[in-house]
Amino acid sequence: MYNTIKITAGDGGWGGPLTVTPTEKCHTVLSVTGGGIHPVAQAIADMSGGVAVDGWKTTLPDDEIMVAVVDCGGTARCGVYPKKGIFTVNLMPVGQSGPLAQFITPEIYVSAVKEKDIEVLGEAAEVAAPAAAAAVADKGPKTKEEAKAEIAAANEGKKQGFVVRLGKGVGAVVSKFFQAGRDTIDMVIKNILPFMAFTSTILGIISASGLGNVIANTIAPLAGSLPGMLVICFICSLPFLSPILGPGAVIAQIVGTLLGAQFAVGAIPAQYALPALFAIDGQVGGDFVPVGLSLGEAEPETIEYGVPAVLFSRMVTGPVAVLIAFAFSIGMY
């Protein structure tokens, strides 16, 4: 038996509430949260009567996914499923953020969700019936789409003059550039400036608390030699760690800030800056592998075998990237 459920934003969350009704075809909750089925995804499945699956082990066609549960800190993952028209539950308190922010709307997205924010409204048939009746009863005057279709049919076959075509062409180009400018400013305000503030805060904390000295005595010996950086990269690339360390690239941002401060004070030789960049980024994107394959419209079997293949390959390609970076940094400083 399926139940219609209501998912509300948690403390500090954004979007929603979402009213979700399972069907025979679409009743799967996809958990893409760093491996395993998250308790929130399981709670949604249990309350709705659906099935929860691990997005790292398998995937489904988009029309069979009822809800996607993610733990994105504000990068691409939180907007991928809204773009596909799939109800998205983010465990993090993130609003409209990332390059796909325009697709994140309160009608399809909700964040900071915990198990207590999910409730059952009733059996699916009972809740769906009034909605269906209202849809049938709502047969008012012509919609805008119907009116546009009639106008297009009336103008069909009429030739447009050169001036009209030129005006439309120039207008299309100008509108694209204008929209690109708006998107650029929006991304700077919502993503770049907050990251700069975050980095400045981390540096301030390091300088004021003396944490820099502790880091210099612990990380510097590893980051100050090629074998040490290979060890760092190998550990970050472990398949069971990279999906956990990857969301939002937060770990890489923090470690990069800490190492940058050590390079600035001379605790680590400058010639290790380039290989250190690849060493601390071994896990970046590890959480995005199943989503990326899904965006590429890969078959479920391809995703099932492709995710572990990509994660294990990072254990090889990561240290190799460090070695290549080290080779290219010879003579740069």
Salt bridges, closest charged atoms under 4 A:
ASP62 OD1 - LYS84 NZ 3.55
ASP63 OD2 - LYS25 NZ 2.88
ASP71 OD1 - ARG77 NH1 2.83
ASP117 OD1 - LYS116 NZ 3.47
GLU150 OE2 - LYS142 NZ 2.53
ASP186 OD1 - LYS190 NZ 3.62
ASP287 OD2 - ARG77 NH2 2.73
